[in-house]
């Protein structure tokens, strides 16, 4: 049996890595064993976290100019690669040798320079590009045997880079069949109109822009507020809930939710997903067959996610607070409009579900 090493980080890339590992084990457990390597956070990662939490819009300009520099200037690219090699070369090398890895899959670009080095020594390397449309040039590996991307957009943009369109890798628990009433009963959620408000794994405070809809809600609606790992946001929502319960005439039910491994259940319980348009959350919503209402995103790397929502007609995009609240109020008055997106969502879900078949075909080609 040959061993596949999957290299990832603890960010959203981890979800993609786990989806790949899970589906290889489900579909080819007698052929391949899986080992996962988690990269440690670097100073670059911590800086990114800080900027995201204090001012998400500041990330956009630095994302775009740094991507252009490392794409056009080979010395800048080499400098970035040298930084990643300095940080992770020994750990990844030891992992590959200890586990006798036969093929490497990366879901995090900082691992790529080390894996490219092993690719030159005969260990095949597949790079998973973890943004579906707006990508940083560092996430594309020129030396990988193949770069897996969401659709034709990046294939056309990066010609001669061994690009392969495959859809998005999503964990099976989001794709499985379910009964919404049963899920709601399990979660102790009433059978009223339910919105799941998502803020991303790190918790974006920008989701608070929909508070006017909650405050002025004249109908029974559940607002599940998923706060990710943002304790400040979670505690803030607990305080708002307590104030609501005591003083507000709103009929909204606020359900604050801290980081959970069962987010798929809350997606399944909801009628609509609202919040930050991260790629995993967006496609997990699709897997649960729920429309997505984007009210915020990370400027730069998530710009293209808004285009996907519009182009595939799987939801709504409105980041202006006043207009977003107006749209939500209209959906509360006319909830039947939510089902307008169902047909397109199911089509995209089926496309993504085929991703593992494309990946396994490539793995078989490289190892046999």
C-alpha positions as CSV (number, residue, x, y, z in Angstrom):
1,X,0.0,0.0,0.0
2,X,1.3,3.4,-1.0
3,X,1.3,6.4,1.4
4,X,-0.1,9.8,0.5
5,X,1.0,12.8,2.5
6,X,-1.3,15.8,2.8
7,X,0.3,19.1,3.9
8,X,-1.9,21.8,5.3
9,X,-2.4,24.5,7.9
10,X,-4.9,25.1,10.7
11,X,-6.9,27.6,8.7
12,X,-9.6,26.8,6.2
13,X,-7.0,24.8,4.3
14,X,-7.4,22.1,7.0
15,X,-11.1,21.5,6.0
16,X,-10.0,20.9,2.4
17,X,-7.2,18.6,3.5
18,X,-9.6,16.6,5.7
19,X,-12.2,16.4,2.9
20,X,-9.5,14.9,0.6
21,X,-8.2,12.5,3.2
22,X,-11.7,11.3,4.1
23,X,-12.7,10.7,0.5
24,X,-9.6,8.9,-0.5
25,X,-10.1,6.6,2.5
26,X,-13.8,6.1,1.5
27,X,-13.0,5.4,-2.2
28,X,-9.6,3.9,-2.2
29,X,-8.8,2.6,1.3
30,X,-7.3,-0.6,0.0
31,X,-4.9,1.3,-2.3
32,X,-3.6,4.3,-0.3
33,X,-3.0,5.2,3.3
34,X,-3.1,8.9,4.4
35,X,-0.8,10.9,6.6
36,X,-1.5,14.6,7.4
37,X,1.1,17.2,8.2
38,X,0.0,20.5,9.9
39,X,2.2,23.4,9.4
40,X,2.9,25.7,12.4
41,X,1.8,29.3,12.3
42,X,4.5,31.7,11.1
43,X,5.0,35.4,11.8
44,X,3.4,36.0,8.4
45,X,0.3,34.1,9.4
46,X,0.0,35.9,12.8
47,X,0.3,39.3,11.0
48,X,-2.4,38.3,8.6
49,X,-4.7,37.3,11.6
50,X,-4.1,40.6,13.3
51,X,-4.9,42.7,10.2
52,X,-8.0,40.6,9.5
53,X,-9.4,41.2,12.9
54,X,-8.7,45.0,13.2
55,X,-9.3,46.0,9.6
56,X,-10.3,43.3,7.0
57,X,-10.4,45.8,4.1
58,X,-6.7,46.6,4.6
59,X,-5.8,43.1,3.3
60,X,-7.0,43.7,-0.2
61,X,-4.4,46.1,-1.6
62,X,-1.5,44.2,-0.1
63,X,-2.9,40.9,-1.4
64,X,-3.0,42.2,-5.0
65,X,0.3,44.1,-5.1
66,X,2.3,41.2,-3.5
67,X,0.7,38.8,-5.9
68,X,1.7,40.9,-8.9
69,X,5.3,41.3,-7.6
70,X,5.9,37.6,-7.0
71,X,4.3,36.7,-10.4
72,X,6.4,39.2,-12.4
73,X,9.7,39.3,-10.4
74,X,11.4,35.9,-10.2
75,X,13.8,37.2,-7.5
76,X,10.8,38.1,-5.3
77,X,9.3,34.7,-5.8
78,X,12.7,33.1,-4.9
79,X,12.9,35.2,-1.8
80,X,9.4,34.1,-0.7
81,X,10.3,30.4,-1.4
82,X,13.5,30.8,0.6
83,X,11.5,32.2,3.6
84,X,9.2,29.1,3.5
85,X,12.1,26.7,3.1
86,X,13.9,28.3,6.1
87,X,10.7,27.9,8.3
88,X,9.5,24.4,7.2
89,X,12.2,22.5,5.3
90,X,13.4,20.3,8.2
91,X,9.9,19.5,9.6
92,X,8.4,18.5,6.3
93,X,11.6,16.6,5.2
94,X,11.5,14.6,8.4
95,X,7.8,13.9,8.0
96,X,8.2,12.7,4.4
97,X,11.1,10.4,5.3
98,X,9.6,9.1,8.6
99,X,6.3,8.2,6.9
100,X,7.8,7.0,3.6
101,X,5.5,9.3,1.6
102,X,5.0,8.2,-2.0
103,X,2.9,11.2,-3.2
104,X,2.4,14.7,-1.7
105,X,-0.7,16.8,-1.8
106,X,-0.6,20.4,-0.6
107,X,-3.5,22.5,0.5
108,X,-1.3,25.3,1.8
109,X,1.1,27.3,-0.4
110,X,3.8,27.7,2.2
111,X,4.5,24.0,2.0
112,X,5.0,24.1,-1.8
113,X,8.7,25.0,-2.1
114,X,9.7,22.0,0.0
115,X,7.3,19.6,-1.8
116,X,8.7,20.9,-5.2
117,X,12.1,19.9,-4.0
118,X,10.9,16.3,-3.4
119,X,9.0,16.4,-6.7
120,X,12.4,16.9,-8.4
121,X,13.6,13.8,-6.6
122,X,10.8,11.6,-7.9
123,X,7.9,12.0,-5.4
124,X,4.8,13.2,-7.3
125,X,3.3,16.5,-6.1
126,X,-0.3,17.7,-6.5
127,X,-1.1,21.3,-5.5
128,X,-4.7,22.1,-4.4
129,X,-5.3,25.8,-5.1
130,X,-7.5,26.8,-2.1
131,X,-9.2,29.9,-3.5
132,X,-11.7,29.3,-6.3
133,X,-11.2,32.5,-8.4
134,X,-9.1,35.3,-6.9
135,X,-5.7,33.6,-6.2
136,X,-2.3,34.9,-5.0
137,X,0.4,33.9,-7.5
138,X,2.3,32.1,-4.7
139,X,-0.5,29.5,-4.5
140,X,0.2,28.3,-8.0
141,X,3.1,25.9,-8.2
142,X,5.0,25.9,-11.5
143,X,6.8,22.6,-10.7
144,X,3.8,20.6,-9.3
145,X,2.6,17.7,-11.5
146,X,-0.8,19.3,-11.4
147,X,-2.5,22.3,-9.9
148,X,-6.1,21.5,-9.0
149,X,-8.5,24.5,-9.4
150,X,-12.2,25.0,-9.0
151,X,-13.2,25.7,-12.7
152,X,-12.1,26.9,-16.1
153,X,-11.4,30.5,-14.9
154,X,-8.0,29.7,-13.5
155,X,-7.2,27.1,-16.2
156,X,-7.5,29.9,-18.8
157,X,-5.7,32.5,-16.6
158,X,-2.7,30.3,-15.9
159,X,-1.9,28.5,-19.1
160,X,1.0,26.0,-19.2
161,X,0.9,25.6,-15.4
162,X,-0.5,22.0,-15.4
163,X,-3.9,23.2,-14.3
164,X,-6.7,20.8,-13.8
165,X,-10.3,21.8,-13.0
166,X,-12.0,19.6,-10.4
167,X,-14.5,21.5,-8.4
168,X,-14.2,21.9,-4.6
169,X,-13.4,19.3,-2.0
170,X,-16.0,19.2,0.8
171,X,-16.4,16.8,3.8
172,X,-19.1,14.2,3.4
173,X,-21.0,15.3,6.5
174,X,-22.1,18.4,4.6
175,X,-23.1,16.4,1.5
176,X,-25.1,13.6,3.3
177,X,-28.9,13.4,3.1
178,X,-30.8,14.7,6.1
179,X,-34.2,15.6,7.4
180,X,-34.4,19.2,8.5
181,X,-37.1,18.8,11.1
182,X,-35.2,16.0,12.8
183,X,-32.0,18.1,12.8
184,X,-33.9,21.1,14.3
185,X,-35.4,18.8,17.0
186,X,-31.9,17.5,17.9
187,X,-30.5,21.1,18.1
188,X,-33.6,22.2,20.1
189,X,-34.4,24.9,17.4
190,X,-38.0,25.8,16.7
191,X,-39.5,25.1,13.3
192,X,-39.7,28.7,12.3
193,X,-37.8,30.5,9.5
194,X,-34.1,30.1,10.4
195,X,-31.0,32.1,9.3
196,X,-27.5,30.9,10.0
197,X,-25.2,33.9,10.3
198,X,-21.6,32.7,9.6
199,X,-18.5,34.8,10.4
200,X,-15.7,32.5,9.2
201,X,-13.4,30.3,11.3
202,X,-11.7,33.3,12.9
203,X,-15.0,35.2,13.4
204,X,-15.6,38.5,11.5
205,X,-17.3,41.3,13.5
206,X,-18.7,42.6,10.2
207,X,-21.7,40.2,10.5
208,X,-23.0,42.6,13.2
209,X,-24.2,44.8,10.3
210,X,-27.4,42.8,10.2
211,X,-28.4,43.7,13.8
212,X,-31.1,46.1,12.6
213,X,-33.0,43.2,11.0
214,X,-32.9,41.3,14.2
215,X,-33.9,44.3,16.3
216,X,-36.8,45.2,14.1
217,X,-38.0,41.6,13.4
218,X,-41.8,41.4,13.6
219,X,-42.0,37.7,12.8
220,X,-40.7,34.6,14.5
221,X,-37.2,34.0,13.0
222,X,-34.3,32.1,14.4
223,X,-30.9,33.8,14.0
224,X,-28.1,31.4,14.7
225,X,-25.0,33.5,15.1
226,X,-21.9,31.4,14.4
227,X,-18.9,33.3,15.9
228,X,-16.1,31.0,14.9
229,X,-13.2,31.3,17.3
230,X,-13.8,35.0,18.1
231,X,-14.6,35.0,21.8
232,X,-15.2,38.7,21.8
233,X,-17.9,38.4,19.2
234,X,-19.4,35.4,21.0
235,X,-19.6,37.2,24.3
236,X,-20.9,40.3,22.6
237,X,-23.8,38.2,21.1
238,X,-24.5,36.6,24.5
239,X,-24.9,40.1,25.9
240,X,-27.1,41.2,23.1
241,X,-29.3,38.1,23.5
242,X,-29.7,38.8,27.3
243,X,-30.7,42.4,26.5
244,X,-33.2,41.2,23.9
245,X,-34.8,38.7,26.2
246,X,-35.4,41.5,28.8
247,X,-36.2,44.6,26.9
248,X,-36.8,44.0,23.1
249,X,-40.2,43.6,21.4
250,X,-38.5,41.9,18.5
251,X,-39.8,38.4,17.8
252,X,-36.3,37.2,16.7
253,X,-34.7,34.4,18.6
254,X,-30.9,34.9,18.9
255,X,-28.8,31.7,19.2
256,X,-25.1,32.5,19.7
257,X,-22.8,29.7,18.6
258,X,-19.1,29.4,19.4
259,X,-16.7,27.4,17.2
260,X,-18.2,23.9,16.7
261,X,-17.3,20.8,14.8
262,X,-21.1,20.4,14.1
263,X,-21.6,23.4,11.9
264,X,-23.0,21.2,9.2
265,X,-26.0,20.4,11.5
266,X,-26.8,24.1,11.9
267,X,-26.5,24.6,8.1
268,X,-28.9,21.7,7.6
269,X,-31.3,23.3,10.1
270,X,-31.2,26.7,8.4
271,X,-33.2,28.0,5.5
272,X,-30.5,30.5,4.4
273,X,-26.8,31.0,5.2
274,X,-25.8,34.7,5.7
275,X,-22.4,36.1,6.3
276,X,-18.7,36.2,5.2
277,X,-18.2,34.7,1.8
278,X,-15.2,32.4,2.6
279,X,-14.8,29.6,0.0
280,X,-15.3,26.7,2.3
281,X,-18.4,28.1,4.0
282,X,-19.8,29.0,0.6
283,X,-19.4,25.5,-0.9
284,X,-20.4,23.8,2.3
285,X,-23.6,25.8,2.1
286,X,-24.0,24.5,-1.5
287,X,-23.4,20.9,-0.2
288,X,-26.2,21.4,2.3
289,X,-28.3,22.8,-0.6
290,X,-28.7,26.2,1.0
291,X,-28.5,29.6,-0.7
292,X,-25.8,32.0,0.5
293,X,-26.3,35.7,1.2
294,X,-22.9,37.4,1.3
295,X,-22.8,40.5,3.5
296,X,-19.0,40.7,3.8
297,X,-15.8,39.1,2.6
298,X,-12.0,39.4,2.9
299,X,-10.9,42.0,0.4
300,X,-8.4,40.5,-2.1
301,X,-8.5,36.7,-1.9
302,X,-12.3,36.5,-1.5
303,X,-13.3,39.0,-4.2
304,X,-13.9,36.2,-6.7
305,X,-16.2,34.4,-4.3
306,X,-18.8,37.1,-4.7
307,X,-18.6,36.6,-8.5
308,X,-19.2,32.9,-8.0
309,X,-22.4,33.6,-6.1
310,X,-23.6,35.9,-8.8
311,X,-22.5,33.9,-11.8
312,X,-23.7,30.5,-10.6
313,X,-26.9,32.2,-9.2
314,X,-26.6,30.4,-5.8
315,X,-27.5,33.4,-3.6
316,X,-27.4,37.1,-3.0
317,X,-24.5,39.6,-2.6
318,X,-25.1,42.8,-0.8
319,X,-22.4,44.3,1.5
320,X,-24.0,47.7,2.0
321,X,-25.5,47.5,5.5
322,X,-28.7,49.4,4.8
323,X,-29.4,47.4,1.6
324,X,-28.5,44.1,3.1
325,X,-31.0,44.6,6.0
326,X,-33.6,45.6,3.5
327,X,-33.0,42.4,1.5
328,X,-33.2,40.3,4.6
329,X,-36.4,42.0,5.7
330,X,-37.9,41.2,2.3
331,X,-36.9,37.5,2.6
332,X,-38.5,37.4,6.0
333,X,-41.7,38.7,4.5
334,X,-41.5,36.4,1.4
335,X,-39.5,33.3,2.5
336,X,-40.6,31.4,-0.6
337,X,-38.1,33.4,-2.6
338,X,-35.3,31.5,-0.9
339,X,-36.1,28.4,-2.9
340,X,-35.5,30.3,-6.2
341,X,-31.8,29.2,-6.0
342,X,-32.4,25.5,-5.4
343,X,-31.9,24.2,-8.9
344,X,-28.6,26.0,-9.5
345,X,-27.3,24.9,-6.1
346,X,-28.0,21.3,-6.7
347,X,-26.2,21.5,-10.1
348,X,-23.1,23.0,-8.5
349,X,-23.2,20.5,-5.6
350,X,-23.1,17.6,-8.2
351,X,-20.2,19.3,-9.9
352,X,-18.2,19.5,-6.7
353,X,-19.0,15.9,-5.7
354,X,-17.1,14.7,-8.7
355,X,-13.9,16.3,-7.5
356,X,-12.6,13.2,-5.7
357,X,-13.0,11.1,-8.8
358,X,-10.8,13.5,-10.8
359,X,-8.2,13.6,-8.0
360,X,-8.1,9.8,-7.6
361,X,-7.6,9.4,-11.4
362,X,-4.6,11.8,-11.2
363,X,-3.2,10.0,-8.2
364,X,-3.5,6.6,-9.9
365,X,-1.8,8.1,-13.0
366,X,1.1,9.4,-11.0
367,X,1.6,6.3,-8.8
368,X,1.0,3.5,-11.2
